[in-house]
Amino acid sequence: MRLRLLPREPSFAALFVDVAEQVHAGSVLLGEVLSAPPGQRDAPLAALQDVERAADDRVHLVVRRLTSTFAPPFARRDVHTLAQALDRCLDEMLAAATLAREHRVDGFPPAVVDVVHLLQRLAEITRTAMASVEAADGLAEYWVEVNRLHNRAVGLLLPLRAEALADADLRRAIRVRDVLDHLEAGAGAFERLAHHVEVIALVEP
């Protein structure tokens, strides 16, 4: 029997799932930040920052694996782009949470909760999809559903932005708009990620 002297390195799919787990955890913490009163946002934001750093570490591991792997599951450029796209989803959610804390917005419109729930659903289905990303041609339902959820988020955010800018308190209006911008960017990041998966499915044999 041959003994394994070195530990088996995780597959790229396992690394992508690890990053997606952090993205999902970040989406939950984003909800905690936005639902907390202004003076109680520090703890969930700190936890979200820890999650983002953990995701960065896993993305760096993907890049290191690329330099030492002879045959990655698909094109090296696509592996790198996919890892960066996952990280971008979390970056945008962290930016929204950070601005919510820094701006000390007291009470977001109720529909913001619905947007966050959509981001959490996007993170959930992304986490599931990453487990099968090395067979991306079987993930058509994933990128179709991401597109649907993204469109729902945008549909909620357009009137939210108009409502925010109609606020007589201009300073509050701008601060709410800043957070909404990053929520929309987060939804867009999930859609771009799904598009990368679709492209991989189309070009890989």
C-alpha positions in Angstrom: 0.0 0.0 0.0 1.4 3.4 -1.0 1.4 5.9 1.9 0.4 9.5 1.3 3.3 11.6 2.7 1.7 14.9 1.9 -1.8 16.1 2.8 -4.2 16.3 -0.2 -4.7 19.9 -1.3 -8.3 21.0 -1.6 -9.8 21.0 -5.0 -10.6 24.3 -6.8 -14.3 23.5 -6.3 -13.7 23.1 -2.5 -11.9 26.5 -2.5 -14.7 28.2 -4.3 -17.3 26.7 -1.9 -15.1 28.0 1.0 -15.3 31.5 -0.5 -19.0 31.2 -1.2 -19.6 30.2 2.4 -17.9 33.4 3.5 -20.1 35.3 1.0 -23.2 33.8 2.5 -22.1 34.5 6.0 -21.4 38.1 5.0 -24.9 38.4 3.6 -26.4 37.4 6.9 -24.2 39.8 8.8 -25.2 42.6 6.4 -28.8 42.1 7.5 -27.7 42.3 11.1 -25.9 45.6 10.5 -28.7 47.2 8.6 -31.4 46.1 11.1 -29.4 47.2 14.2 -29.8 50.7 15.7 -27.0 53.1 14.8 -25.2 52.6 18.1 -25.3 48.8 17.9 -23.7 48.2 14.5 -20.1 47.8 15.5 -20.2 44.2 16.5 -21.9 42.7 13.4 -19.7 45.0 11.2 -16.6 43.7 12.9 -17.8 40.1 12.3 -18.4 41.0 8.6 -14.9 42.4 8.3 -13.5 39.2 9.7 -15.5 37.2 7.2 -14.2 39.4 4.3 -10.6 38.9 5.4 -11.2 35.1 5.5 -12.6 35.2 2.0 -9.6 37.2 0.8 -7.3 34.5 2.3 -9.1 31.8 0.4 -9.0 33.9 -2.9 -5.2 34.2 -2.4 -5.0 30.5 -1.9 -6.8 29.9 -5.2 -4.2 32.2 -6.9 -1.3 30.3 -5.3 -2.8 27.0 -6.4 -3.0 28.3 -9.9 0.7 28.8 -10.0 1.5 25.3 -8.9 -1.3 23.3 -10.7 -0.5 21.8 -14.1 -4.1 21.3 -15.2 -6.8 23.4 -13.5 -10.4 22.4 -14.1 -10.8 25.2 -16.6 -8.8 28.1 -18.1 -6.5 29.7 -15.6 -7.9 33.2 -16.4 -11.4 31.9 -15.7 -10.4 30.4 -12.4 -8.9 33.7 -11.3 -11.9 35.7 -12.6 -14.3 33.5 -10.8 -12.4 33.8 -7.5 -12.3 37.6 -7.8 -16.0 37.8 -8.8 -17.0 35.9 -5.6 -14.9 38.3 -3.5 -16.5 41.3 -5.2 -19.9 40.2 -4.0 -18.7 40.3 -0.4 -16.8 43.6 -1.0 -19.9 45.4 -2.0 -21.9 44.1 0.9 -19.2 45.1 3.3 -19.2 48.6 1.7 -22.9 48.9 2.3 -22.6 47.8 5.9 -19.6 50.1 6.5 -21.5 53.1 5.2 -24.5 52.3 7.3 -22.3 52.3 10.4 -20.4 55.4 9.4 -23.4 57.4 8.3 -25.4 56.4 11.4 -28.6 56.2 9.3 -31.5 55.7 11.8 -34.0 53.3 10.3 -33.8 52.3 6.6 -37.0 52.0 4.6 -38.7 48.6 5.1 -38.1 47.5 1.5 -34.4 47.5 2.2 -35.0 44.3 4.3 -36.5 42.7 1.1 -33.4 43.7 -0.9 -31.1 42.1 1.8 -33.2 39.0 1.7 -32.6 38.8 -2.1 -28.9 39.2 -1.6 -29.0 36.4 1.0 -30.8 34.2 -1.5 -28.3 35.0 -4.2 -25.5 34.1 -1.8 -27.3 30.8 -0.9 -27.7 29.6 -4.5 -24.2 30.7 -5.3 -22.9 28.6 -2.5 -24.7 25.6 -3.8 -23.6 26.2 -7.4 -19.9 26.5 -6.5 -19.9 22.8 -5.4 -20.6 21.9 -9.0 -18.7 24.6 -10.8 -16.2 22.2 -12.3 -19.2 20.9 -14.3 -20.6 24.3 -15.1 -22.6 23.2 -18.1 -25.1 21.7 -15.6 -25.7 25.0 -13.8 -28.1 26.7 -16.3 -30.8 26.9 -13.6 -28.4 28.8 -11.4 -27.6 31.6 -13.7 -31.2 32.0 -14.8 -32.3 32.3 -11.2 -29.6 34.7 -10.4 -30.8 36.9 -13.2 -34.3 36.8 -11.9 -33.3 37.7 -8.4 -31.1 40.5 -9.6 -34.0 42.0 -11.6 -36.2 41.8 -8.5 -33.5 43.6 -6.4 -33.2 46.3 -9.0 -37.0 46.7 -9.2 -37.0 47.3 -5.4 -34.1 49.6 -5.4 -35.3 52.1 -8.1 -38.3 53.3 -6.0 -36.2 53.2 -2.9 -33.6 55.5 -4.4 -36.4 57.9 -5.6 -37.9 57.8 -2.1 -34.5 58.5 -0.5 -33.8 61.5 -2.7 -37.3 62.9 -2.0 -36.4 63.2 1.7 -36.4 66.8 2.9 -33.3 66.0 4.9 -30.7 66.2 2.1 -27.9 64.8 4.3 -30.0 61.7 5.2 -31.1 61.3 1.6 -27.5 61.2 0.4 -26.4 58.8 3.1 -29.3 56.4 2.4 -28.5 56.6 -1.3 -24.9 55.7 -0.7 -25.9 52.5 1.0 -28.5 51.7 -1.7 -25.9 52.1 -4.3 -23.7 49.4 -2.8 -26.7 47.1 -2.3 -27.4 47.4 -6.0 -23.7 46.9 -6.8 -23.8 43.7 -4.7 -26.7 42.4 -6.6 -24.9 43.3 -9.8 -21.8 41.5 -8.6 -23.8 38.2 -8.1 -25.1 38.6 -11.7 -21.7 39.1 -13.1 -20.4 36.1 -11.2 -23.2 34.0 -12.7 -22.3 35.3 -16.1 -18.7 34.1 -15.6 -20.0 30.7 -14.8 -22.2 30.7 -17.9 -19.2 31.7 -20.0 -17.2 28.8 -18.5 -20.0 26.4 -19.4 -20.0 27.7 -23.0 -16.3 27.6 -23.7 -15.1 24.6 -21.8 -15.4 21.2 -23.5 
